[in-house]
Amino acid sequence: MPLAPIAIPTSASYVNDPPEFAHTQPESLLNSMVLIEVISDSSAVTDHIQKLDEYQRIPSLQEYLLISHDNSRIERYQR
């Protein structure tokens, strides 16, 4: 089954291979290896729950980094 595009805004991403984009949503990368989010109070729940659940469906994803905007904290989720 083809991978469904995930159209959730991300702060930054890293792709090792040539980028693959969804045909229906050309801004959506299908093969990110690392996704980075800068989280704020208003986005914390979305970044920790909704996006984490969605991003786990990306086969190429190896790391998801959450960076706090107001203190020196980085959370790292790794496959």
PDB file of N, CA, C and O in Angstrom:
ATOM      1  N   MET A   1       0.847  -1.171   0.000  1.00  0.00           N
ATOM      2  CA  MET A   1       0.000   0.000   0.000  1.00  0.00           C
ATOM      3  C   MET A   1       0.894   1.236   0.000  1.00  0.00           C
ATOM      4  O   MET A   1       1.837   1.290   0.789  1.00  0.00           O
ATOM      5  N   PRO A   2       0.636   2.241  -0.861  1.00  0.00           N
ATOM      6  CA  PRO A   2       1.475   3.435  -0.899  1.00  0.00           C
ATOM      7  C   PRO A   2       1.338   4.249   0.375  1.00  0.00           C
ATOM      8  O   PRO A   2       0.288   4.272   1.017  1.00  0.00           O
ATOM      9  N   LEU A   3       2.411   4.904   0.713  1.00  0.00           N
ATOM     10  CA  LEU A   3       2.426   5.745   1.898  1.00  0.00           C
ATOM     11  C   LEU A   3       1.560   6.969   1.667  1.00  0.00           C
ATOM     12  O   LEU A   3       1.726   7.665   0.666  1.00  0.00           O
ATOM     13  N   ALA A   4       0.638   7.240   2.580  1.00  0.00           N
ATOM     14  CA  ALA A   4      -0.198   8.438   2.469  1.00  0.00           C
ATOM     15  C   ALA A   4       0.617   9.648   2.887  1.00  0.00           C
ATOM     16  O   ALA A   4       1.352   9.586   3.872  1.00  0.00           O
ATOM     17  N   PRO A   5       0.499  10.754   2.153  1.00  0.00           N
ATOM     18  CA  PRO A   5       1.263  11.943   2.531  1.00  0.00           C
ATOM     19  C   PRO A   5       0.793  12.495   3.864  1.00  0.00           C
ATOM     20  O   PRO A   5      -0.394  12.457   4.186  1.00  0.00           O
ATOM     21  N   ILE A   6       1.722  12.998   4.617  1.00  0.00           N
ATOM     22  CA  ILE A   6       1.418  13.610   5.899  1.00  0.00           C
ATOM     23  C   ILE A   6       1.642  15.104   5.735  1.00  0.00           C
ATOM     24  O   ILE A   6       2.777  15.551   5.570  1.00  0.00           O
ATOM     25  N   ALA A   7       0.580  15.864   5.780  1.00  0.00           N
ATOM     26  CA  ALA A   7       0.655  17.304   5.535  1.00  0.00           C
ATOM     27  C   ALA A   7       0.562  18.076   6.842  1.00  0.00           C
ATOM     28  O   ALA A   7      -0.355  18.872   7.045  1.00  0.00           O
ATOM     29  N   ILE A   8       1.508  17.832   7.710  1.00  0.00           N
ATOM     30  CA  ILE A   8       1.573  18.542   8.982  1.00  0.00           C
ATOM     31  C   ILE A   8       2.796  19.434   8.925  1.00  0.00           C
ATOM     32  O   ILE A   8       3.893  18.955   8.634  1.00  0.00           O
ATOM     33  N   PRO A   9       2.634  20.722   9.196  1.00  0.00           N
ATOM     34  CA  PRO A   9       3.807  21.607   9.155  1.00  0.00           C
ATOM     35  C   PRO A   9       4.894  21.158  10.129  1.00  0.00           C
ATOM     36  O   PRO A   9       4.613  20.782  11.267  1.00  0.00           O
ATOM     37  N   THR A  10       6.115  21.204   9.669  1.00  0.00           N
ATOM     38  CA  THR A  10       7.281  20.819  10.456  1.00  0.00           C
ATOM     39  C   THR A  10       8.271  21.968  10.450  1.00  0.00           C
ATOM     40  O   THR A  10       8.388  22.676   9.450  1.00  0.00           O
ATOM     41  N   SER A  11       8.991  22.166  11.555  1.00  0.00           N
ATOM     42  CA  SER A  11       9.968  23.250  11.613  1.00  0.00           C
ATOM     43  C   SER A  11      11.131  22.998  10.668  1.00  0.00           C
ATOM     44  O   SER A  11      11.583  23.918   9.987  1.00  0.00           O
ATOM     45  N   ALA A  12      11.623  21.757  10.618  1.00  0.00           N
ATOM     46  CA  ALA A  12      12.738  21.416   9.732  1.00  0.00           C
ATOM     47  C   ALA A  12      12.766  19.906   9.536  1.00  0.00           C
ATOM     48  O   ALA A  12      12.251  19.146  10.355  1.00  0.00           O
ATOM     49  N   SER A  13      13.382  19.489   8.426  1.00  0.00           N
ATOM     50  CA  SER A  13      13.537  18.059   8.186  1.00  0.00           C
ATOM     51  C   SER A  13      14.845  17.811   7.458  1.00  0.00           C
ATOM     52  O   SER A  13      15.411  18.706   6.830  1.00  0.00           O
ATOM     53  N   TYR A  14      15.313  16.563   7.556  1.00  0.00           N
ATOM     54  CA  TYR A  14      16.543  16.141   6.885  1.00  0.00           C
ATOM     55  C   TYR A  14      16.217  14.921   6.043  1.00  0.00           C
ATOM     56  O   TYR A  14      15.563  13.985   6.503  1.00  0.00           O
ATOM     57  N   VAL A  15      16.682  14.947   4.805  1.00  0.00           N
ATOM     58  CA  VAL A  15      16.489  13.827   3.884  1.00  0.00           C
ATOM     59  C   VAL A  15      17.852  13.425   3.357  1.00  0.00           C
ATOM     60  O   VAL A  15      18.588  14.270   2.847  1.00  0.00           O
ATOM     61  N   ASN A  16      18.205  12.151   3.470  1.00  0.00           N
ATOM     62  CA  ASN A  16      19.500  11.661   3.014  1.00  0.00           C
ATOM     63  C   ASN A  16      19.494  11.353   1.517  1.00  0.00           C
ATOM     64  O   ASN A  16      20.472  11.626   0.820  1.00  0.00           O
ATOM     65  N   ASP A  17      18.414  10.798   1.033  1.00  0.00           N
ATOM     66  CA  ASP A  17      18.274  10.436  -0.376  1.00  0.00           C
ATOM     67  C   ASP A  17      17.608  11.590  -1.125  1.00  0.00           C
ATOM     68  O   ASP A  17      17.198  12.571  -0.504  1.00  0.00           O
ATOM     69  N   PRO A  18      17.495  11.487  -2.440  1.00  0.00           N
ATOM     70  CA  PRO A  18      16.741  12.522  -3.153  1.00  0.00           C
ATOM     71  C   PRO A  18      15.331  12.625  -2.565  1.00  0.00           C
ATOM     72  O   PRO A  18      14.690  11.601  -2.326  1.00  0.00           O
ATOM     73  N   PRO A  19      14.845  13.832  -2.332  1.00  0.00           N
ATOM     74  CA  PRO A  19      13.532  13.979  -1.701  1.00  0.00           C
ATOM     75  C   PRO A  19      12.416  13.424  -2.571  1.00  0.00           C
ATOM     76  O   PRO A  19      12.423  13.560  -3.795  1.00  0.00           O
ATOM     77  N   GLU A  20      11.465  12.799  -1.907  1.00  0.00           N
ATOM     78  CA  GLU A  20      10.272  12.282  -2.571  1.00  0.00           C
ATOM     79  C   GLU A  20       9.084  13.069  -2.038  1.00  0.00           C
ATOM     80  O   GLU A  20       8.874  13.143  -0.827  1.00  0.00           O
ATOM     81  N   PHE A  21       8.316  13.650  -2.935  1.00  0.00           N
ATOM     82  CA  PHE A  21       7.179  14.467  -2.543  1.00  0.00           C
ATOM     83  C   PHE A  21       5.872  13.793  -2.940  1.00  0.00           C
ATOM     84  O   PHE A  21       5.817  13.047  -3.918  1.00  0.00           O
ATOM     85  N   ALA A  22       4.832  14.061  -2.177  1.00  0.00           N
ATOM     86  CA  ALA A  22       3.506  13.543  -2.497  1.00  0.00           C
ATOM     87  C   ALA A  22       2.972  14.256  -3.731  1.00  0.00           C
ATOM     88  O   ALA A  22       3.131  15.468  -3.875  1.00  0.00           O
ATOM     89  N   HIS A  23       2.344  13.505  -4.613  1.00  0.00           N
ATOM     90  CA  HIS A  23       1.785  14.107  -5.829  1.00  0.00           C
ATOM     91  C   HIS A  23       0.626  15.043  -5.499  1.00  0.00           C
ATOM     92  O   HIS A  23       0.466  16.089  -6.128  1.00  0.00           O
ATOM     93  N   THR A  24      -0.170  14.667  -4.520  1.00  0.00           N
ATOM     94  CA  THR A  24      -1.340  15.477  -4.178  1.00  0.00           C
ATOM     95  C   THR A  24      -1.000  16.656  -3.276  1.00  0.00           C
ATOM     96  O   THR A  24      -1.754  17.626  -3.213  1.00  0.00           O
ATOM     97  N   GLN A  25       0.133  16.578  -2.574  1.00  0.00           N
ATOM     98  CA  GLN A  25       0.565  17.650  -1.673  1.00  0.00           C
ATOM     99  C   GLN A  25       2.066  17.824  -1.853  1.00  0.00           C
ATOM    100  O   GLN A  25       2.848  17.259  -1.088  1.00  0.00           O
ATOM    101  N   PRO A  26       2.481  18.603  -2.860  1.00  0.00           N
ATOM    102  CA  PRO A  26       3.907  18.683  -3.201  1.00  0.00           C
ATOM    103  C   PRO A  26       4.808  19.221  -2.094  1.00  0.00           C
ATOM    104  O   PRO A  26       6.026  19.059  -2.166  1.00  0.00           O
ATOM    105  N   GLU A  27       4.244  19.848  -1.085  1.00  0.00           N
ATOM    106  CA  GLU A  27       5.063  20.332   0.027  1.00  0.00           C
ATOM    107  C   GLU A  27       5.322  19.249   1.074  1.00  0.00           C
ATOM    108  O   GLU A  27       6.058  19.481   2.033  1.00  0.00           O
ATOM    109  N   SER A  28       4.729  18.080   0.902  1.00  0.00           N
ATOM    110  CA  SER A  28       4.846  16.990   1.868  1.00  0.00           C
ATOM    111  C   SER A  28       5.937  16.011   1.457  1.00  0.00           C
ATOM    112  O   SER A  28       5.823  15.329   0.438  1.00  0.00           O
ATOM    113  N   LEU A  29       6.990  15.950   2.258  1.00  0.00           N
ATOM    114  CA  LEU A  29       8.064  14.980   2.029  1.00  0.00           C
ATOM    115  C   LEU A  29       7.612  13.598   2.480  1.00  0.00           C
ATOM    116  O   LEU A  29       6.966  13.456   3.518  1.00  0.00           O
ATOM    117  N   LEU A  30       7.950  12.597   1.707  1.00  0.00           N
ATOM    118  CA  LEU A  30       7.589  11.227   2.052  1.00  0.00           C
ATOM    119  C   LEU A  30       8.741  10.442   2.654  1.00  0.00           C
ATOM    120  O   LEU A  30       8.519   9.371   3.219  1.00  0.00           O
ATOM    121  N   ASN A  31       9.977  10.947   2.548  1.00  0.00           N
ATOM    122  CA  ASN A  31      11.128  10.147   2.973  1.00  0.00           C
ATOM    123  C   ASN A  31      12.085  10.895   3.908  1.00  0.00           C
ATOM    124  O   ASN A  31      13.303  10.751   3.798  1.00  0.00           O
ATOM    125  N   SER A  32      11.540  11.680   4.813  1.00  0.00           N
ATOM    126  CA  SER A  32      12.382  12.364   5.799  1.00  0.00           C
ATOM    127  C   SER A  32      13.050  11.352   6.717  1.00  0.00           C
ATOM    128  O   SER A  32      12.441  10.352   7.097  1.00  0.00           O
ATOM    129  N   MET A  33      14.304  11.613   7.074  1.00  0.00           N
ATOM    130  CA  MET A  33      15.015  10.775   8.046  1.00  0.00           C
ATOM    131  C   MET A  33      14.952  11.388   9.441  1.00  0.00           C
ATOM    132  O   MET A  33      14.883  10.673  10.441  1.00  0.00           O
ATOM    133  N   VAL A  34      14.976  12.724   9.499  1.00  0.00           N
ATOM    134  CA  VAL A  34      14.927  13.442  10.772  1.00  0.00           C
ATOM    135  C   VAL A  34      13.904  14.564  10.636  1.00  0.00           C
ATOM    136  O   VAL A  34      13.905  15.300   9.649  1.00  0.00           O
ATOM    137  N   LEU A  35      13.037  14.689  11.629  1.00  0.00           N
ATOM    138  CA  LEU A  35      12.096  15.805  11.692  1.00  0.00           C
ATOM    139  C   LEU A  35      12.355  16.571  12.977  1.00  0.00           C
ATOM    140  O   LEU A  35      12.561  15.978  14.036  1.00  0.00           O
ATOM    141  N   ILE A  36      12.344  17.893  12.876  1.00  0.00           N
ATOM    142  CA  ILE A  36      12.657  18.758  14.008  1.00  0.00           C
ATOM    143  C   ILE A  36      11.504  19.725  14.211  1.00  0.00           C
ATOM    144  O   ILE A  36      11.058  20.383  13.271  1.00  0.00           O
ATOM    145  N   GLU A  37      11.027  19.805  15.438  1.00  0.00           N
ATOM    146  CA  GLU A  37       9.955  20.729  15.791  1.00  0.00           C
ATOM    147  C   GLU A  37      10.443  21.661  16.889  1.00  0.00           C
ATOM    148  O   GLU A  37      11.063  21.224  17.858  1.00  0.00           O
ATOM    149  N   VAL A  38      10.162  22.933  16.731  1.00  0.00           N
ATOM    150  CA  VAL A  38      10.344  23.893  17.816  1.00  0.00           C
ATOM    151  C   VAL A  38       8.972  24.037  18.449  1.00  0.00           C
ATOM    152  O   VAL A  38       8.024  24.491  17.809  1.00  0.00           O
ATOM    153  N   ILE A  39       8.877  23.645  19.719  1.00  0.00           N
ATOM    154  CA  ILE A  39       7.562  23.615  20.354  1.00  0.00           C
ATOM    155  C   ILE A  39       7.348  24.834  21.236  1.00  0.00           C
ATOM    156  O   ILE A  39       8.278  25.378  21.832  1.00  0.00           O
ATOM    157  N   SER A  40       6.100  25.235  21.294  1.00  0.00           N
ATOM    158  CA  SER A  40       5.677  26.315  22.175  1.00  0.00           C
ATOM    159  C   SER A  40       4.563  25.771  23.056  1.00  0.00           C
ATOM    160  O   SER A  40       4.137  24.628  22.891  1.00  0.00           O
ATOM    161  N   ASP A  41       4.097  26.577  23.980  1.00  0.00           N
ATOM    162  CA  ASP A  41       3.008  26.135  24.846  1.00  0.00           C
ATOM    163  C   ASP A  41       1.772  25.758  24.028  1.00  0.00           C
ATOM    164  O   ASP A  41       1.088  24.784  24.342  1.00  0.00           O
ATOM    165  N   SER A  42       1.494  26.525  22.989  1.00  0.00           N
ATOM    166  CA  SER A  42       0.286  26.276  22.198  1.00  0.00           C
ATOM    167  C   SER A  42       0.403  25.052  21.285  1.00  0.00           C
ATOM    168  O   SER A  42      -0.617  24.500  20.873  1.00  0.00           O
ATOM    169  N   SER A  43       1.618  24.621  20.962  1.00  0.00           N
ATOM    170  CA  SER A  43       1.778  23.475  20.053  1.00  0.00           C
ATOM    171  C   SER A  43       2.235  22.199  20.755  1.00  0.00           C
ATOM    172  O   SER A  43       2.391  21.167  20.103  1.00  0.00           O
ATOM    173  N   ALA A  44       2.450  22.246  22.054  1.00  0.00           N
ATOM    174  CA  ALA A  44       3.044  21.111  22.771  1.00  0.00           C
ATOM    175  C   ALA A  44       2.226  19.828  22.635  1.00  0.00           C
ATOM    176  O   ALA A  44       2.788  18.770  22.352  1.00  0.00           O
ATOM    177  N   VAL A  45       0.929  19.905  22.829  1.00  0.00           N
ATOM    178  CA  VAL A  45       0.099  18.697  22.749  1.00  0.00           C
ATOM    179  C   VAL A  45       0.121  18.130  21.332  1.00  0.00           C
ATOM    180  O   VAL A  45       0.274  16.922  21.152  1.00  0.00           O
ATOM    181  N   THR A  46      -0.028  18.985  20.336  1.00  0.00           N
ATOM    182  CA  THR A  46       0.006  18.531  18.943  1.00  0.00           C
ATOM    183  C   THR A  46       1.339  17.885  18.612  1.00  0.00           C
ATOM    184  O   THR A  46       1.375  16.816  18.002  1.00  0.00           O
ATOM    185  N   ASP A  47       2.446  18.526  19.011  1.00  0.00           N
ATOM    186  CA  ASP A  47       3.773  18.007  18.684  1.00  0.00           C
ATOM    187  C   ASP A  47       4.080  16.697  19.404  1.00  0.00           C
ATOM    188  O   ASP A  47       4.727  15.820  18.831  1.00  0.00           O
ATOM    189  N   HIS A  48       3.627  16.550  20.644  1.00  0.00           N
ATOM    190  CA  HIS A  48       3.932  15.350  21.427  1.00  0.00           C
ATOM    191  C   HIS A  48       3.021  14.167  21.103  1.00  0.00           C
ATOM    192  O   HIS A  48       3.445  13.016  21.212  1.00  0.00           O
ATOM    193  N   ILE A  49       1.803  14.431  20.716  1.00  0.00           N
ATOM    194  CA  ILE A  49       0.847  13.332  20.524  1.00  0.00           C
ATOM    195  C   ILE A  49       0.497  13.136  19.052  1.00  0.00           C
ATOM    196  O   ILE A  49       0.836  12.110  18.462  1.00  0.00           O
ATOM    197  N   GLN A  50      -0.178  14.114  18.459  1.00  0.00           N
ATOM    198  CA  GLN A  50      -0.662  13.946  17.083  1.00  0.00           C
ATOM    199  C   GLN A  50       0.482  13.749  16.100  1.00  0.00           C
ATOM    200  O   GLN A  50       0.472  12.794  15.324  1.00  0.00           O
ATOM    201  N   LYS A  51       1.463  14.638  16.125  1.00  0.00           N
ATOM    202  CA  LYS A  51       2.558  14.540  15.160  1.00  0.00           C
ATOM    203  C   LYS A  51       3.409  13.299  15.400  1.00  0.00           C
ATOM    204  O   LYS A  51       3.809  12.635  14.444  1.00  0.00           O
ATOM    205  N   LEU A  52       3.692  12.975  16.657  1.00  0.00           N
ATOM    206  CA  LEU A  52       4.480  11.776  16.952  1.00  0.00           C
ATOM    207  C   LEU A  52       3.788  10.538  16.393  1.00  0.00           C
ATOM    208  O   LEU A  52       4.434   9.689  15.781  1.00  0.00           O
ATOM    209  N   ASP A  53       2.480  10.432  16.600  1.00  0.00           N
ATOM    210  CA  ASP A  53       1.732   9.291  16.067  1.00  0.00           C
ATOM    211  C   ASP A  53       1.788   9.246  14.543  1.00  0.00           C
ATOM    212  O   ASP A  53       1.999   8.184  13.957  1.00  0.00           O
ATOM    213  N   GLU A  54       1.599  10.393  13.905  1.00  0.00           N
ATOM    214  CA  GLU A  54       1.630  10.450  12.440  1.00  0.00           C
ATOM    215  C   GLU A  54       3.022  10.135  11.898  1.00  0.00           C
ATOM    216  O   GLU A  54       3.162   9.382  10.935  1.00  0.00           O
ATOM    217  N   TYR A  55       4.029  10.702  12.505  1.00  0.00           N
ATOM    218  CA  TYR A  55       5.396  10.538  12.008  1.00  0.00           C
ATOM    219  C   TYR A  55       5.895   9.103  12.136  1.00  0.00           C
ATOM    220  O   TYR A  55       6.756   8.683  11.364  1.00  0.00           O
ATOM    221  N   GLN A  56       5.375   8.350  13.089  1.00  0.00           N
ATOM    222  CA  GLN A  56       5.786   6.955  13.239  1.00  0.00           C
ATOM    223  C   GLN A  56       5.387   6.109  12.031  1.00  0.00           C
ATOM    224  O   GLN A  56       5.887   4.996  11.868  1.00  0.00           O
ATOM    225  N   ARG A  57       4.498   6.620  11.188  1.00  0.00           N
ATOM    226  CA  ARG A  57       4.085   5.898   9.974  1.00  0.00           C
ATOM    227  C   ARG A  57       5.053   6.106   8.820  1.00  0.00           C
ATOM    228  O   ARG A  57       4.913   5.454   7.786  1.00  0.00           O
ATOM    229  N   ILE A  58       6.029   6.994   8.964  1.00  0.00           N
ATOM    230  CA  ILE A  58       6.986   7.262   7.888  1.00  0.00           C
ATOM    231  C   ILE A  58       8.113   6.234   7.990  1.00  0.00           C
ATOM    232  O   ILE A  58       8.888   6.284   8.945  1.00  0.00           O
ATOM    233  N   PRO A  59       8.228   5.312   7.045  1.00  0.00           N
ATOM    234  CA  PRO A  59       9.228   4.245   7.149  1.00  0.00           C
ATOM    235  C   PRO A  59      10.669   4.740   7.229  1.00  0.00           C
ATOM    236  O   PRO A  59      11.492   4.127   7.910  1.00  0.00           O
ATOM    237  N   SER A  60      10.984   5.824   6.555  1.00  0.00           N
ATOM    238  CA  SER A  60      12.365   6.321   6.527  1.00  0.00           C
ATOM    239  C   SER A  60      12.754   7.107   7.775  1.00  0.00           C
ATOM    240  O   SER A  60      13.940   7.344   8.005  1.00  0.00           O
ATOM    241  N   LEU A  61      11.782   7.513   8.582  1.00  0.00           N
ATOM    242  CA  LEU A  61      12.071   8.375   9.731  1.00  0.00           C
ATOM    243  C   LEU A  61      12.873   7.634  10.798  1.00  0.00           C
ATOM    244  O   LEU A  61      12.479   6.557  11.245  1.00  0.00           O
ATOM    245  N   GLN A  62      13.992   8.216  11.198  1.00  0.00           N
ATOM    246  CA  GLN A  62      14.853   7.635  12.226  1.00  0.00           C
ATOM    247  C   GLN A  62      14.832   8.432  13.525  1.00  0.00           C
ATOM    248  O   GLN A  62      15.008   7.863  14.602  1.00  0.00           O
ATOM    249  N   GLU A  63      14.618   9.749  13.433  1.00  0.00           N
ATOM    250  CA  GLU A  63      14.623  10.589  14.634  1.00  0.00           C
ATOM    251  C   GLU A  63      13.590  11.701  14.530  1.00  0.00           C
ATOM    252  O   GLU A  63      13.327  12.239  13.454  1.00  0.00           O
ATOM    253  N   TYR A  64      13.016  12.026  15.678  1.00  0.00           N
ATOM    254  CA  TYR A  64      12.084  13.143  15.811  1.00  0.00           C
ATOM    255  C   TYR A  64      12.574  13.955  16.998  1.00  0.00           C
ATOM    256  O   TYR A  64      12.643  13.449  18.118  1.00  0.00           O
ATOM    257  N   LEU A  65      12.914  15.211  16.753  1.00  0.00           N
ATOM    258  CA  LEU A  65      13.456  16.082  17.795  1.00  0.00           C
ATOM    259  C   LEU A  65      12.457  17.174  18.120  1.00  0.00           C
ATOM    260  O   LEU A  65      11.929  17.835  17.225  1.00  0.00           O
ATOM    261  N   LEU A  66      12.202  17.359  19.411  1.00  0.00           N
ATOM    262  CA  LEU A  66      11.341  18.434  19.889  1.00  0.00           C
ATOM    263  C   LEU A  66      12.206  19.399  20.679  1.00  0.00           C
ATOM    264  O   LEU A  66      12.812  19.027  21.684  1.00  0.00           O
ATOM    265  N   ILE A  67      12.260  20.634  20.222  1.00  0.00           N
ATOM    266  CA  ILE A  67      13.108  21.647  20.849  1.00  0.00           C
ATOM    267  C   ILE A  67      12.211  22.684  21.498  1.00  0.00           C
ATOM    268  O   ILE A  67      11.351  23.272  20.843  1.00  0.00           O
ATOM    269  N   SER A  68      12.412  22.905  22.778  1.00  0.00           N
ATOM    270  CA  SER A  68      11.625  23.897  23.500  1.00  0.00           C
ATOM    271  C   SER A  68      12.042  25.299  23.091  1.00  0.00           C
ATOM    272  O   SER A  68      13.230  25.584  22.941  1.00  0.00           O
ATOM    273  N   HIS A  69      11.062  26.170  22.912  1.00  0.00           N
ATOM    274  CA  HIS A  69      11.366  27.545  22.506  1.00  0.00           C
ATOM    275  C   HIS A  69      11.779  28.425  23.680  1.00  0.00           C
ATOM    276  O   HIS A  69      12.366  29.488  23.472  1.00  0.00           O
ATOM    277  N   ASP A  70      11.485  28.005  24.908  1.00  0.00           N
ATOM    278  CA  ASP A  70      11.724  28.903  26.039  1.00  0.00           C
ATOM    279  C   ASP A  70      12.702  28.376  27.092  1.00  0.00           C
ATOM    280  O   ASP A  70      12.911  29.031  28.113  1.00  0.00           O
ATOM    281  N   ASN A  71      13.296  27.219  26.866  1.00  0.00           N
ATOM    282  CA  ASN A  71      14.341  26.738  27.782  1.00  0.00           C
ATOM    283  C   ASN A  71      15.280  25.799  27.023  1.00  0.00           C
ATOM    284  O   ASN A  71      15.055  25.503  25.849  1.00  0.00           O
ATOM    285  N   SER A  72      16.294  25.349  27.675  1.00  0.00           N
ATOM    286  CA  SER A  72      17.320  24.506  27.028  1.00  0.00           C
ATOM    287  C   SER A  72      16.930  23.035  27.117  1.00  0.00           C
ATOM    288  O   SER A  72      17.562  22.257  27.831  1.00  0.00           O
ATOM    289  N   ARG A  73      15.895  22.669  26.394  1.00  0.00           N
ATOM    290  CA  ARG A  73      15.414  21.288  26.456  1.00  0.00           C
ATOM    291  C   ARG A  73      15.190  20.747  25.046  1.00  0.00           C
ATOM    292  O   ARG A  73      14.549  21.385  24.211  1.00  0.00           O
ATOM    293  N   ILE A  74      15.732  19.563  24.805  1.00  0.00           N
ATOM    294  CA  ILE A  74      15.511  18.847  23.553  1.00  0.00           C
ATOM    295  C   ILE A  74      15.061  17.435  23.900  1.00  0.00           C
ATOM    296  O   ILE A  74      15.717  16.742  24.677  1.00  0.00           O
ATOM    297  N   GLU A  75      13.948  17.012  23.326  1.00  0.00           N
ATOM    298  CA  GLU A  75      13.483  15.639  23.477  1.00  0.00           C
ATOM    299  C   GLU A  75      13.784  14.920  22.173  1.00  0.00           C
ATOM    300  O   GLU A  75      13.561  15.453  21.085  1.00  0.00           O
ATOM    301  N   ARG A  76      14.292  13.711  22.298  1.00  0.00           N
ATOM    302  CA  ARG A  76      14.694  12.950  21.115  1.00  0.00           C
ATOM    303  C   ARG A  76      13.979  11.608  21.101  1.00  0.00           C
ATOM    304  O   ARG A  76      14.102  10.814  22.034  1.00  0.00           O
ATOM    305  N   TYR A  77      13.239  11.367  20.041  1.00  0.00           N
ATOM    306  CA  TYR A  77      12.606  10.076  19.809  1.00  0.00           C
ATOM    307  C   TYR A  77      13.367   9.424  18.666  1.00  0.00           C
ATOM    308  O   TYR A  77      13.573  10.029  17.614  1.00  0.00           O
ATOM    309  N   GLN A  78      13.781   8.185  18.885  1.00  0.00           N
ATOM    310  CA  GLN A  78      14.641   7.510  17.920  1.00  0.00           C
ATOM    311  C   GLN A  78      14.111   6.116  17.639  1.00  0.00           C
ATOM    312  O   GLN A  78      13.616   5.434  18.537  1.00  0.00           O
ATOM    313  N   ARG A  79      14.218   5.703  16.393  1.00  0.00           N
ATOM    314  CA  ARG A  79      13.808   4.362  15.994  1.00  0.00           C
ATOM    315  C   ARG A  79      14.975   3.418  16.109  1.00  0.00           C
ATOM    316  O   ARG A  79      14.839   2.230  15.818  1.00  0.00           O
TER     317      ARG A  79
END
